[in-house]
Amino acid sequence: MGDRAYVPVSKLVPVAAARAANRGGGGAPRSAPPSMLPGRVPPPPTYRTKPTQAPPRRRRSGRGWCCACCLWLTLVGVGLVFLGAIAAGVFYVMYHPQLPSFAVTSIRLAALNVSDSDAVTSHIEYTVTARNPNDKIAFAYGDIAAAFSADGADVGDGTVPGFLHPAGNTTVIKGSASATAATIDPFQADILRSKKSHAMSVEMDSKVGFQFGRFKSKHINVRVLCAGFTAGLAKNTPSPPSIVVAAAPAPIRSLVRASSGGRTTTTTTDAKCNLRVKIWIWTF
């Protein structure tokens, strides 16, 4: 038999003995802990379990309340508009409302003087025919303010008292307008001096409410614009303003009185009047 070389085998030292040797201050080398020895897997780390807590309640922010309020207000507004549309449809089917019509039936230019300082002094007498085509709706007018223009220049203002316009009735309104030393544009003053017959127009403003049965609405602003008629200077005694209620509908035509050589003549023209209704900032 041959001789074999002797290979020293390292003997594993128990962990407890190694720790005791290390504490005793011996010179033996310090061995690695068991978890660090080759071929051994370290144990998983241990975690301390936290006690379960209920999640905190979320508080509703002010922005959420704002959105909810806006949504409800929008729904309420849409509902009110829908109900208003239904009510308007029922009212239209039951009463068939129509706007009143107006026409300037006569005008008399009693005085029109333009001074060298471009000041106008005038006196105008006029008649306006108002017709209510409704069968069940009456109109209540407030005071009517009329402003006359001749060739684009303001030549007189006047006011007629308000009145009640019954259903299916035609009312003839007589009034007057005047101006006392009212300064106008020099160019317009030259035009008034150079002409004997003037293109006239009138703008009437009032407040009107409608009535049917016992119901009375609030008053709204209305404006009546009449144009397309002419007038010349006349020399007749002016008549006092008044309001006459006609029993039967009168024809809507304009009668313009003009002067020619000191004699008064009557001609017929078409004075077109447009009614505009103004509710707050909207005009129809």
Backbone as JSON, one array per atom type, in Angstrom:
{
  "sequence": "MGDRAYVPVSKLVPVAAARAANRGGGGAPRSAPPSMLPGRVPPPPTYRTKPTQAPPRRRRSGRGWCCACCLWLTLVGVGLVFLGAIAAGVFYVMYHPQLPSFAVTSIRLAALNVSDSDAVTSHIEYTVTARNPNDKIAFAYGDIAAAFSADGADVGDGTVPGFLHPAGNTTVIKGSASATAATIDPFQADILRSKKSHAMSVEMDSKVGFQFGRFKSKHINVRVLCAGFTAGLAKNTPSPPSIVVAAAPAPIRSLVRASSGGRTTTTTTDAKCNLRVKIWIWTF",
  "N": [[0.86, -1.19, 0.0], [0.43, 2.12, -0.78], [1.62, 5.28, 0.5], [-0.64, 7.81, 1.66], [-1.33, 11.22, 1.33], [-1.87, 13.36, 4.12], [-4.7, 15.1, 4.73], [-5.85, 17.82, 6.41], [-8.95, 18.07, 8.04], [-11.3, 20.48, 8.44], [-13.08, 21.08, 11.3], [-16.38, 21.65, 12.14], [-17.37, 24.14, 14.31], [-19.45, 24.38, 17.05], [-22.03, 26.91, 17.34], [-22.65, 28.0, 19.81], [-20.36, 27.33, 21.32], [-18.49, 28.8, 19.97], [-19.33, 31.41, 20.45], [-19.0, 31.48, 23.18], [-16.24, 31.22, 23.33], [-15.42, 33.55, 22.11], [-16.4, 35.44, 23.93], [-14.8, 34.81, 26.04], [-12.42, 35.87, 25.36], [-10.57, 34.49, 23.99], [-8.05, 33.53, 21.65], [-9.07, 32.35, 19.45], [-10.31, 32.32, 16.1], [-13.08, 34.34, 15.08], [-16.16, 33.05, 14.25], [-18.53, 33.05, 11.51], [-21.97, 34.08, 11.72], [-24.8, 31.81, 11.84], [-26.58, 32.37, 9.84], [-25.08, 33.48, 7.88], [-23.46, 31.51, 6.93], [-22.06, 29.52, 4.32], [-24.25, 28.1, 1.94], [-26.58, 28.25, 3.39], [-29.8, 29.66, 3.72], [-30.84, 32.9, 4.55], [-33.21, 33.69, 7.09], [-36.49, 35.06, 6.43], [-37.19, 38.6, 6.82], [-38.82, 39.86, 9.67], [-41.89, 41.55, 10.13], [-43.59, 44.03, 11.92], [-46.89, 43.86, 12.51], [-49.31, 46.34, 11.82], [-51.94, 47.83, 13.64], [-55.25, 47.61, 12.37], [-57.02, 50.41, 11.07], [-59.94, 52.4, 10.72], [-60.73, 53.97, 7.6], [-60.31, 57.51, 7.2], [-63.1, 59.79, 7.08], [-64.04, 61.52, 4.17], [-64.25, 64.96, 3.8], [-66.71, 67.02, 2.33], [-65.88, 69.33, -0.06], [-65.96, 72.99, -0.48], [-66.17, 73.56, -3.18], [-67.56, 71.39, -4.22], [-70.12, 71.79, -3.07], [-70.78, 74.16, -4.35], [-70.98, 73.34, -7.05], [-73.15, 71.58, -6.85], [-75.2, 73.35, -6.08], [-75.29, 75.04, -8.35], [-76.11, 73.18, -10.26], [-78.72, 72.51, -9.33], [-79.96, 75.02, -9.46], [-79.88, 75.44, -12.22], [-81.56, 73.38, -13.11], [-83.97, 74.18, -11.92], [-84.35, 76.65, -13.22], [-84.65, 75.8, -15.91], [-86.98, 74.31, -15.61], [-88.82, 76.36, -14.89], [-88.79, 77.92, -17.22], [-89.84, 76.09, -19.01], [-92.45, 75.71, -17.93], [-93.38, 78.33, -18.23], [-93.42, 78.54, -21.03], [-95.42, 76.7, -21.63], [-97.63, 77.94, -20.38], [-97.74, 80.31, -21.89], [-98.38, 79.25, -24.39], [-100.94, 78.17, -23.9], [-102.32, 80.53, -23.27], [-102.14, 81.91, -25.7], [-103.63, 80.23, -27.39], [-106.16, 80.46, -26.26], [-106.82, 83.24, -26.3], [-105.74, 84.51, -28.56], [-103.84, 86.83, -28.94], [-103.19, 90.13, -30.28], [-101.21, 92.83, -31.53], [-101.86, 96.33, -30.98], [-102.76, 98.81, -33.5], [-101.57, 101.83, -35.02], [-102.08, 105.09, -36.47], [-101.35, 108.18, -38.02], [-103.79, 110.38, -38.5], [-104.38, 113.05, -39.05], [-102.72, 116.21, -39.3], [-101.67, 119.42, -38.33], [-99.78, 122.14, -38.98], [-99.45, 124.69, -37.18], [-97.73, 126.78, -36.47], [-94.41, 127.67, -37.29], [-91.4, 128.85, -36.84], [-88.14, 130.01, -37.47], [-85.48, 131.47, -36.02], [-82.84, 133.96, -36.43], [-80.8, 133.09, -34.81], [-80.89, 130.4, -34.96], [-83.02, 129.2, -33.53], [-85.98, 127.46, -32.8], [-89.44, 127.99, -32.91], [-92.56, 126.64, -32.48], [-95.85, 125.23, -33.21], [-97.94, 122.5, -33.16], [-100.71, 120.61, -34.21], [-102.35, 117.53, -33.94], [-103.8, 114.37, -34.93], [-104.27, 111.09, -33.93], [-105.07, 107.79, -34.73], [-105.96, 104.97, -32.97], [-106.22, 101.5, -32.97], [-107.71, 98.62, -31.62], [-107.4, 95.34, -32.2], [-108.18, 93.06, -30.82], [-110.51, 90.73, -29.39], [-111.0, 90.06, -26.73], [-109.18, 91.27, -25.13], [-108.12, 94.15, -23.47], [-106.39, 97.32, -23.52], [-104.42, 99.31, -21.39], [-103.29, 102.47, -21.37], [-100.62, 104.59, -20.38], [-99.6, 108.03, -19.82], [-98.99, 109.62, -22.92], [-96.17, 110.56, -24.6], [-95.26, 112.68, -27.15], [-93.03, 113.37, -29.79], [-92.16, 115.51, -32.33], [-90.71, 115.74, -35.59], [-89.3, 117.66, -38.2], [-88.08, 117.47, -41.35], [-85.9, 116.13, -40.26], [-85.22, 117.65, -38.01], [-85.86, 118.47, -34.6], [-88.96, 119.69, -33.73], [-91.04, 120.03, -31.95], [-92.68, 119.07, -28.87], [-95.01, 117.15, -26.98], [-97.64, 116.06, -24.69], [-100.1, 113.59, -24.12], [-102.91, 112.68, -22.15], [-103.21, 109.47, -20.48], [-105.26, 106.56, -21.29], [-107.95, 104.12, -21.33], [-108.13, 101.46, -23.51], [-110.61, 99.83, -24.94], [-111.56, 96.38, -25.77], [-111.67, 95.49, -29.22], [-112.11, 98.09, -30.12], [-111.88, 101.38, -31.63], [-109.96, 104.18, -31.12], [-109.74, 107.67, -31.29], [-107.26, 109.95, -30.99], [-106.56, 113.21, -30.04], [-104.19, 115.75, -29.98], [-101.57, 118.11, -29.08], [-98.43, 119.68, -29.84], [-95.48, 121.54, -29.09], [-92.79, 123.94, -29.4], [-90.47, 126.11, -27.87], [-88.28, 128.46, -28.62], [-86.24, 126.58, -29.16], [-83.02, 125.46, -29.67], [-81.43, 124.42, -32.66], [-79.5, 122.49, -35.03], [-77.38, 124.43, -37.19], [-77.31, 123.74, -39.96], [-79.69, 122.22, -40.27], [-81.45, 124.23, -39.58], [-81.2, 125.99, -41.76], [-82.32, 124.37, -43.76], [-85.01, 124.18, -42.91], [-85.75, 126.87, -43.2], [-85.63, 127.17, -45.93], [-87.62, 125.61, -47.08], [-91.11, 125.14, -47.82], [-92.91, 123.09, -47.47], [-92.74, 120.38, -45.34], [-91.12, 117.31, -44.5], [-92.53, 115.18, -42.27], [-92.36, 113.51, -39.09], [-93.19, 111.45, -36.26], [-92.6, 110.47, -32.94], [-93.78, 108.45, -30.47], [-93.96, 107.73, -27.08], [-94.86, 105.54, -24.47], [-96.36, 103.79, -21.65], [-97.82, 100.63, -21.38], [-100.32, 98.34, -20.36], [-102.01, 95.15, -20.38], [-105.36, 93.87, -20.17], [-107.53, 91.26, -19.28], [-110.54, 89.92, -18.46], [-110.53, 89.8, -14.98], [-107.88, 90.05, -14.64], [-104.93, 91.99, -14.57], [-102.1, 93.14, -16.13], [-98.65, 94.06, -15.55], [-97.25, 97.26, -16.48], [-95.53, 97.89, -19.51], [-92.87, 99.27, -21.52], [-93.57, 100.99, -24.52], [-93.11, 102.03, -27.92], [-94.08, 104.12, -30.55], [-93.55, 104.7, -33.88], [-94.04, 106.95, -36.42], [-94.05, 107.89, -39.8], [-93.51, 109.37, -43.09], [-95.23, 111.36, -44.05], [-96.23, 114.71, -44.98], [-96.27, 118.24, -44.25], [-97.35, 121.64, -44.37], [-97.09, 125.15, -43.5], [-99.87, 126.41, -41.78], [-102.72, 128.63, -41.27], [-104.78, 128.71, -39.24], [-107.11, 128.79, -36.49], [-105.99, 127.23, -33.57], [-107.19, 124.15, -32.16], [-108.34, 122.86, -28.98], [-106.61, 120.13, -27.29], [-107.91, 116.81, -27.19], [-109.56, 113.65, -26.44], [-111.24, 111.29, -28.29], [-113.54, 108.71, -28.38], [-114.27, 106.37, -30.71], [-117.24, 104.87, -31.98], [-117.44, 102.98, -34.0], [-115.08, 101.15, -36.02], [-112.61, 103.16, -37.55], [-111.36, 104.15, -40.81], [-107.93, 103.5, -41.5], [-106.16, 105.91, -42.42], [-104.19, 108.71, -43.48], [-104.68, 112.14, -43.04], [-103.53, 115.09, -44.18], [-103.08, 118.41, -43.46], [-102.42, 121.27, -45.26], [-101.16, 124.5, -46.25], [-101.9, 126.8, -48.8], [-101.4, 129.64, -50.42], [-102.75, 131.03, -48.38], [-105.09, 129.62, -48.06], [-106.6, 126.69, -46.74], [-105.9, 123.38, -47.53], [-106.71, 119.91, -48.01], [-105.09, 116.84, -48.12], [-104.55, 113.38, -48.86], [-102.45, 110.97, -47.45], [-100.19, 108.21, -46.8], [-99.42, 107.34, -43.68], [-97.1, 105.56, -42.14], [-96.96, 103.58, -39.3], [-95.03, 102.11, -36.81], [-94.98, 99.77, -34.23], [-93.13, 99.3, -31.34], [-92.08, 97.17, -28.8], [-90.69, 97.27, -25.64], [-89.02, 95.39, -23.35], [-87.46, 95.44, -20.41], [-84.22, 95.35, -21.32], [-84.6, 94.46, -23.84], [-85.83, 94.92, -27.12], [-88.66, 94.66, -29.19]],
  "CA": [[0.0, 0.0, 0.0], [1.22, 3.34, -0.81], [1.3, 6.29, 1.52], [-1.51, 8.91, 1.2], [-1.05, 12.5, 2.02], [-2.86, 13.68, 5.14], [-5.37, 16.43, 4.5], [-6.6, 18.16, 7.63], [-10.38, 18.4, 7.84], [-11.74, 21.51, 9.42], [-14.24, 20.63, 12.04], [-17.32, 22.74, 12.43], [-17.45, 24.49, 15.73], [-20.81, 24.81, 17.38], [-22.18, 28.39, 17.47], [-22.6, 28.38, 21.24], [-18.98, 27.28, 21.77], [-17.75, 29.93, 19.37], [-19.69, 32.65, 21.16], [-18.35, 31.43, 24.5], [-14.82, 31.49, 23.14], [-15.25, 34.99, 21.82], [-16.58, 36.21, 25.16], [-13.68, 34.55, 26.94], [-11.22, 36.59, 24.94], [-9.57, 33.62, 23.42], [-7.49, 33.93, 20.37], [-9.64, 31.62, 18.33], [-10.99, 33.24, 15.16], [-14.54, 34.52, 15.25], [-16.86, 32.44, 13.12], [-19.69, 33.8, 11.0], [-23.26, 33.6, 12.26], [-25.36, 30.72, 11.03], [-27.28, 32.86, 8.64], [-24.12, 33.87, 6.87], [-22.67, 30.38, 6.49], [-22.37, 29.15, 2.94], [-25.23, 27.04, 1.75], [-27.77, 28.43, 4.21], [-30.63, 30.83, 3.3], [-31.22, 33.66, 5.76], [-34.67, 33.72, 7.32], [-37.11, 36.32, 5.98], [-37.33, 39.59, 7.9], [-40.13, 39.9, 10.32], [-42.49, 42.9, 10.19], [-44.59, 44.2, 12.97], [-48.19, 44.18, 11.92], [-49.93, 47.54, 12.38], [-53.38, 47.63, 13.89], [-56.11, 48.14, 11.31], [-57.79, 51.58, 11.44], [-60.98, 52.78, 9.74], [-60.29, 55.11, 6.78], [-60.97, 58.77, 7.6], [-64.16, 60.26, 6.19], [-63.68, 62.69, 3.36], [-65.15, 66.09, 3.94], [-67.1, 67.61, 1.05], [-65.27, 70.66, -0.19], [-66.86, 74.06, -0.9], [-66.37, 73.49, -4.62], [-68.64, 70.43, -4.46], [-71.4, 72.43, -2.76], [-71.06, 75.14, -5.42], [-71.44, 72.6, -8.24], [-74.5, 71.07, -6.59], [-76.13, 74.49, -6.13], [-75.44, 75.45, -9.75], [-76.92, 72.18, -10.95], [-80.11, 72.65, -8.92], [-80.49, 76.28, -10.02], [-80.1, 75.24, -13.65], [-82.76, 72.55, -13.27], [-85.14, 75.0, -11.58], [-84.56, 77.6, -14.31], [-85.2, 75.09, -17.08], [-88.38, 73.99, -15.31], [-89.63, 77.57, -14.97], [-88.93, 78.28, -18.64], [-90.77, 75.12, -19.62], [-93.8, 76.04, -17.48], [-93.77, 79.59, -18.86], [-93.75, 78.27, -22.43], [-96.73, 76.04, -21.64], [-98.64, 78.95, -20.06], [-97.87, 81.21, -23.04], [-99.11, 78.54, -25.45], [-102.36, 78.1, -23.53], [-102.86, 81.89, -23.38], [-102.28, 82.25, -27.12], [-104.73, 79.46, -27.96], [-107.43, 80.91, -25.72], [-107.15, 84.64, -26.55], [-105.2, 84.97, -29.84], [-103.49, 88.25, -28.77], [-102.64, 90.89, -31.39], [-100.74, 94.16, -31.17], [-102.67, 97.42, -31.52], [-102.2, 99.54, -34.65], [-101.67, 103.29, -34.91], [-101.9, 105.85, -37.7], [-101.55, 109.62, -37.93], [-104.89, 110.68, -39.42], [-104.34, 114.45, -39.45], [-101.7, 117.05, -38.67], [-101.77, 120.83, -38.69], [-98.6, 122.9, -38.57], [-100.0, 126.03, -36.94], [-96.64, 127.77, -36.42], [-93.04, 127.15, -37.42], [-90.53, 129.99, -37.06], [-86.73, 129.77, -37.2], [-84.84, 132.78, -35.84], [-81.46, 134.08, -36.95], [-79.89, 132.36, -33.91], [-81.2, 128.97, -35.14], [-83.96, 128.77, -32.49], [-87.26, 127.08, -33.4], [-90.68, 128.17, -32.17], [-93.55, 125.94, -33.3], [-97.06, 124.7, -32.6], [-98.44, 121.43, -34.04], [-101.92, 119.89, -33.79], [-102.34, 116.24, -34.63], [-104.8, 113.35, -34.58], [-103.77, 109.72, -34.08], [-106.11, 106.76, -34.6], [-105.46, 103.72, -32.37], [-107.2, 100.43, -33.16], [-107.47, 97.41, -30.85], [-108.04, 94.26, -32.95], [-108.49, 91.91, -29.98], [-111.9, 90.59, -28.96], [-111.14, 89.83, -25.3], [-108.07, 91.92, -24.41], [-108.12, 95.61, -23.46], [-105.09, 97.92, -23.24], [-104.43, 100.49, -20.52], [-102.14, 103.3, -21.72], [-100.24, 105.71, -19.55], [-99.45, 109.28, -20.57], [-98.29, 109.43, -24.19], [-95.29, 111.67, -24.94], [-95.05, 112.74, -28.6], [-91.94, 114.25, -30.23], [-92.27, 115.69, -33.77], [-89.53, 116.15, -36.34], [-89.54, 118.18, -39.54], [-86.83, 117.39, -42.12], [-84.84, 115.64, -39.38], [-84.98, 118.53, -36.87], [-86.9, 118.43, -33.57], [-89.74, 120.93, -33.83], [-92.11, 120.15, -30.97], [-92.97, 117.97, -27.95], [-96.29, 117.27, -26.29], [-98.08, 114.91, -23.91], [-101.53, 113.3, -24.12], [-103.22, 111.84, -20.99], [-103.45, 108.06, -20.74], [-106.67, 106.16, -21.42], [-108.23, 102.69, -21.44], [-108.51, 101.1, -24.87], [-111.39, 98.59, -24.82], [-111.37, 95.36, -26.79], [-112.41, 95.69, -30.46], [-112.5, 99.5, -30.23], [-110.99, 102.32, -32.29], [-109.9, 105.43, -30.37], [-109.13, 108.8, -32.0], [-106.54, 110.78, -30.01], [-106.19, 114.53, -30.51], [-103.22, 116.39, -29.09], [-100.77, 119.21, -29.61], [-97.01, 119.71, -29.47], [-94.92, 122.87, -29.34], [-91.4, 124.21, -29.04], [-90.25, 127.53, -27.59], [-86.87, 128.86, -28.73], [-85.39, 125.39, -29.06], [-81.88, 125.61, -30.57], [-81.19, 123.26, -33.51], [-78.28, 122.55, -35.83], [-77.48, 125.46, -38.23], [-77.63, 123.14, -41.25], [-81.1, 121.9, -40.25], [-82.19, 125.5, -39.59], [-81.23, 126.48, -43.15], [-83.27, 123.54, -44.52], [-86.36, 124.59, -42.53], [-86.03, 128.19, -43.77], [-85.71, 127.12, -47.4], [-88.74, 124.79, -47.54], [-92.47, 125.49, -47.4], [-93.54, 121.84, -47.08], [-91.72, 119.66, -44.59], [-91.32, 115.88, -44.23], [-92.78, 115.08, -40.83], [-92.36, 112.21, -38.4], [-93.51, 111.59, -34.84], [-92.19, 109.35, -32.08], [-94.63, 108.47, -29.28], [-93.54, 106.8, -26.04], [-95.85, 105.35, -23.4], [-96.36, 102.5, -20.95], [-99.11, 99.99, -21.61], [-100.59, 97.03, -19.78], [-103.2, 94.55, -20.97], [-106.34, 93.37, -19.23], [-108.55, 90.33, -19.76], [-111.25, 89.52, -17.25], [-110.09, 90.55, -13.81], [-106.41, 90.08, -14.6], [-104.27, 93.19, -15.08], [-100.65, 92.93, -16.19], [-97.81, 95.23, -15.31], [-97.05, 98.1, -17.66], [-94.24, 97.79, -20.2], [-92.59, 100.42, -22.38], [-93.85, 100.85, -25.95], [-92.77, 103.2, -28.73], [-94.74, 104.14, -31.84], [-92.84, 105.56, -34.84], [-94.86, 107.26, -37.61], [-93.32, 108.71, -40.76], [-94.03, 109.27, -44.45], [-96.25, 112.37, -44.34], [-95.69, 116.07, -45.09], [-97.15, 119.31, -43.77], [-96.9, 123.02, -44.57], [-97.56, 126.11, -42.51], [-101.29, 126.76, -41.88], [-103.09, 129.83, -40.54], [-106.09, 128.5, -38.65], [-107.14, 128.85, -35.03], [-105.77, 125.89, -33.04], [-108.24, 123.57, -31.33], [-107.77, 122.24, -27.77], [-106.42, 118.68, -27.4], [-108.95, 115.98, -26.58], [-109.58, 112.24, -26.8], [-112.57, 110.91, -28.74], [-113.67, 107.27, -28.55], [-115.16, 106.11, -31.84], [-118.1, 103.71, -31.78], [-117.15, 102.0, -35.06], [-113.7, 101.29, -36.51], [-112.39, 104.18, -38.58], [-110.33, 103.76, -41.76], [-106.58, 103.91, -41.12], [-105.54, 106.72, -43.45], [-103.67, 109.96, -42.97], [-105.15, 113.37, -43.64], [-102.54, 116.11, -43.9], [-103.56, 119.74, -43.79], [-101.34, 122.16, -45.68], [-101.64, 125.81, -46.65], [-101.47, 127.23, -50.12], [-101.95, 130.96, -50.7], [-103.64, 131.46, -47.32], [-106.24, 128.73, -47.96], [-106.25, 125.38, -46.21], [-106.29, 122.25, -48.38], [-106.58, 118.61, -47.37], [-104.62, 115.77, -48.99], [-104.44, 112.07, -48.19], [-101.16, 110.27, -47.57], [-100.07, 107.0, -45.99], [-98.49, 107.5, -42.57], [-96.81, 104.23, -41.62], [-96.6, 103.58, -37.88], [-94.49, 100.84, -36.32], [-95.03, 99.63, -32.78], [-92.0, 98.57, -30.76], [-92.28, 96.83, -27.41], [-89.4, 97.16, -24.96], [-89.08, 94.71, -22.06], [-86.13, 95.62, -19.83], [-83.24, 95.82, -22.3], [-84.91, 93.88, -25.14], [-86.81, 95.66, -27.92], [-89.28, 93.81, -30.19]],
  "C": [[0.88, 1.22, 0.0], [0.8, 4.3, 0.27], [0.43, 7.37, 0.9], [-1.19, 10.15, 2.01], [-2.17, 12.8, 2.99], [-3.4, 15.07, 4.88], [-6.17, 16.73, 5.75], [-8.03, 18.57, 7.27], [-10.8, 19.37, 8.93], [-13.04, 21.06, 10.05], [-15.11, 21.83, 12.39], [-17.44, 22.93, 13.93], [-18.85, 24.91, 16.03], [-20.86, 26.32, 17.64], [-22.05, 28.79, 18.93], [-21.18, 28.37, 21.75], [-18.19, 28.43, 21.22], [-18.06, 31.21, 20.1], [-19.02, 32.66, 22.53], [-16.87, 31.72, 24.39], [-14.57, 32.95, 22.88], [-15.42, 35.81, 23.08], [-15.4, 35.98, 26.11], [-12.42, 35.24, 26.52], [-10.17, 35.72, 24.38], [-9.1, 34.09, 22.08], [-8.05, 33.21, 19.2], [-10.36, 32.59, 17.4], [-12.48, 33.2, 15.36], [-15.23, 33.98, 14.03], [-18.07, 33.27, 12.73], [-20.95, 33.25, 11.62], [-23.85, 32.56, 11.35], [-26.01, 31.21, 9.75], [-26.32, 33.22, 7.53], [-23.26, 32.72, 6.4], [-23.03, 30.0, 5.07], [-23.33, 27.98, 2.9], [-26.47, 27.17, 2.57], [-28.48, 29.71, 3.8], [-31.03, 31.58, 4.55], [-32.74, 33.68, 5.91], [-35.26, 35.05, 6.86], [-37.25, 37.28, 7.13], [-38.75, 39.58, 8.44], [-40.6, 41.34, 10.41], [-43.54, 42.91, 11.28], [-45.9, 44.63, 12.31], [-48.81, 45.37, 12.64], [-51.41, 47.26, 12.61], [-54.21, 48.3, 12.8], [-56.94, 49.29, 11.85], [-58.81, 51.87, 10.35], [-60.5, 53.98, 8.93], [-61.02, 56.38, 7.18], [-62.02, 59.19, 6.58], [-63.71, 61.52, 5.45], [-64.71, 63.78, 3.53], [-65.44, 66.69, 2.56], [-66.6, 69.04, 0.99], [-66.32, 71.68, -0.61], [-67.13, 74.04, -2.39], [-67.49, 72.5, -4.97], [-70.0, 71.02, -4.17], [-71.77, 73.42, -3.84], [-71.61, 74.44, -6.66], [-72.86, 72.08, -8.05], [-75.53, 72.19, -6.66], [-76.37, 74.94, -7.56], [-76.3, 74.46, -10.52], [-78.4, 72.32, -10.61], [-80.73, 73.93, -9.47], [-80.76, 76.14, -11.51], [-81.36, 74.43, -13.9], [-84.02, 73.36, -12.97], [-85.43, 76.02, -12.68], [-85.15, 76.96, -15.55], [-86.67, 74.73, -16.84], [-89.3, 75.2, -15.4], [-89.85, 78.01, -16.41], [-89.92, 77.35, -19.32], [-92.22, 75.42, -19.22], [-94.29, 77.34, -18.1], [-94.16, 79.4, -20.32], [-95.13, 77.61, -22.54], [-97.84, 77.06, -21.38], [-98.85, 79.91, -21.23], [-98.64, 80.55, -24.18], [-100.59, 78.45, -25.16], [-103.03, 79.46, -23.68], [-103.08, 82.26, -24.85], [-103.46, 81.49, -27.75], [-106.08, 80.01, -27.5], [-107.81, 82.32, -26.18], [-106.67, 85.17, -27.91], [-104.79, 86.46, -29.77], [-102.86, 88.85, -30.03], [-102.23, 92.27, -30.9], [-101.68, 95.23, -31.71], [-101.97, 98.11, -32.68], [-102.49, 101.02, -34.49], [-101.47, 103.92, -36.28], [-102.14, 107.33, -37.42], [-102.61, 109.99, -38.96], [-104.96, 112.14, -39.81], [-103.24, 115.17, -38.69], [-101.85, 118.46, -39.2], [-100.58, 121.57, -38.11], [-99.02, 124.35, -38.4], [-98.92, 127.1, -36.94], [-95.31, 127.05, -36.54], [-92.13, 128.32, -37.81], [-89.11, 129.62, -36.64], [-86.04, 131.12, -37.15], [-83.44, 132.78, -36.44], [-80.45, 133.34, -36.08], [-80.18, 130.87, -33.92], [-82.04, 128.43, -34.0], [-85.33, 128.57, -33.13], [-88.38, 127.34, -32.41], [-91.8, 127.61, -33.04], [-94.77, 125.58, -32.48], [-97.69, 123.74, -33.6], [-99.68, 120.83, -33.4], [-102.02, 118.61, -34.61], [-103.48, 115.36, -34.12], [-104.23, 111.99, -34.9], [-104.92, 108.76, -33.85], [-105.46, 105.47, -34.11], [-106.56, 102.67, -32.47], [-106.76, 99.19, -32.37], [-108.15, 96.24, -31.56], [-108.45, 93.05, -32.12], [-109.95, 91.93, -29.55], [-112.06, 90.5, -27.46], [-110.08, 90.56, -24.49], [-108.19, 93.43, -24.57], [-106.73, 96.1, -23.09], [-105.29, 99.16, -22.38], [-103.15, 101.29, -20.77], [-101.89, 104.34, -20.64], [-100.16, 106.98, -20.38], [-98.57, 109.04, -21.8], [-97.49, 110.69, -24.5], [-94.96, 111.61, -26.43], [-93.96, 113.75, -28.92], [-91.97, 114.3, -31.76], [-90.94, 116.17, -34.35], [-89.96, 116.62, -37.73], [-88.21, 118.25, -40.27], [-85.65, 117.0, -41.24], [-84.55, 116.49, -38.17], [-86.15, 118.44, -35.89], [-87.63, 119.77, -33.55], [-90.88, 120.99, -32.81], [-92.3, 118.88, -30.16], [-94.31, 118.24, -27.28], [-96.65, 115.98, -25.58], [-99.6, 114.81, -23.95], [-101.82, 112.42, -22.92], [-103.49, 110.39, -21.4], [-104.93, 107.74, -20.78], [-106.74, 104.64, -21.49], [-108.77, 102.4, -22.83], [-109.28, 99.79, -24.83], [-111.12, 97.62, -25.96], [-112.24, 95.66, -28.0], [-112.82, 97.12, -30.7], [-111.44, 100.29, -30.98], [-111.07, 103.66, -31.58], [-109.15, 106.47, -31.18], [-108.55, 109.74, -30.95], [-106.17, 112.1, -30.68], [-105.27, 115.19, -29.5], [-102.48, 117.49, -29.79], [-99.35, 119.1, -29.09], [-96.46, 121.09, -29.83], [-93.47, 122.91, -28.92], [-91.23, 125.71, -28.88], [-88.76, 127.8, -27.57], [-85.94, 127.68, -28.5], [-84.28, 125.49, -30.1], [-81.66, 124.31, -31.34], [-79.89, 123.48, -34.27], [-78.42, 123.61, -36.93], [-77.83, 124.9, -39.6], [-79.11, 122.81, -41.34], [-81.95, 123.18, -40.25], [-82.27, 126.07, -41.0], [-82.22, 125.69, -43.99], [-84.7, 123.95, -44.19], [-86.72, 125.95, -43.12], [-86.3, 128.1, -45.27], [-86.92, 126.36, -47.91], [-90.06, 125.34, -47.01], [-93.26, 124.26, -46.97], [-92.46, 120.94, -46.49], [-92.12, 118.19, -44.43], [-91.39, 115.68, -42.73], [-92.66, 113.64, -40.35], [-92.64, 112.46, -36.93], [-93.1, 110.3, -34.13], [-92.95, 109.45, -30.77], [-94.19, 107.36, -28.32], [-94.61, 106.75, -24.95], [-95.59, 104.03, -22.71], [-97.75, 101.92, -21.05], [-99.15, 98.65, -20.89], [-101.87, 96.47, -20.38], [-104.07, 93.94, -19.89], [-107.25, 92.38, -19.94], [-109.22, 89.73, -18.53], [-110.86, 90.42, -16.1], [-108.57, 90.67, -13.73], [-105.89, 91.37, -15.23], [-102.77, 92.98, -15.01], [-99.92, 94.21, -15.79], [-97.57, 95.99, -16.61], [-95.63, 97.91, -18.2], [-94.09, 98.99, -21.13], [-92.89, 100.09, -23.83], [-93.47, 102.16, -26.65], [-93.42, 103.05, -30.09], [-94.03, 105.16, -32.73], [-93.71, 105.71, -36.08], [-94.07, 108.2, -38.5], [-94.0, 108.57, -42.12], [-95.15, 110.24, -44.75], [-95.6, 113.75, -44.3], [-96.73, 117.06, -44.6], [-96.5, 120.65, -44.08], [-97.54, 123.92, -43.54], [-99.01, 126.49, -42.79], [-101.57, 127.98, -41.01], [-104.53, 129.69, -40.03], [-105.98, 128.55, -37.13], [-106.97, 127.44, -34.45], [-106.94, 125.45, -32.16], [-107.63, 122.88, -30.12], [-107.62, 120.74, -27.93], [-107.51, 117.93, -26.66], [-108.78, 114.56, -27.05], [-111.02, 111.87, -27.13], [-112.57, 109.42, -28.95], [-114.7, 107.01, -29.63], [-115.97, 104.85, -31.59], [-117.81, 102.62, -32.79], [-115.73, 102.21, -35.53], [-113.62, 102.3, -37.64], [-111.33, 103.71, -39.55], [-108.98, 104.32, -41.37], [-105.94, 104.61, -42.32], [-105.11, 108.04, -42.84], [-104.26, 111.12, -43.75], [-104.2, 114.47, -43.23], [-103.08, 117.45, -44.35], [-102.34, 120.6, -44.14], [-101.96, 123.47, -46.13], [-101.1, 126.17, -48.01], [-102.18, 128.54, -50.43], [-102.95, 131.42, -49.65], [-104.87, 130.59, -47.18], [-105.77, 127.34, -47.53], [-106.78, 124.3, -47.13], [-106.0, 120.96, -47.64], [-106.15, 117.59, -48.41], [-104.48, 114.5, -48.18], [-103.07, 111.48, -48.48], [-101.2, 109.04, -46.69], [-98.99, 107.23, -44.92], [-98.26, 106.14, -41.93], [-96.31, 104.34, -40.17], [-96.15, 102.18, -37.47], [-94.49, 100.85, -34.8], [-93.86, 98.79, -32.31], [-92.24, 98.4, -29.28], [-90.92, 96.62, -26.77], [-89.63, 96.56, -23.58], [-87.67, 94.7, -21.5], [-85.17, 96.15, -20.88], [-83.51, 95.27, -23.69], [-85.99, 94.68, -25.82], [-87.32, 94.74, -29.01], [-90.04, 94.7, -31.17]]
}
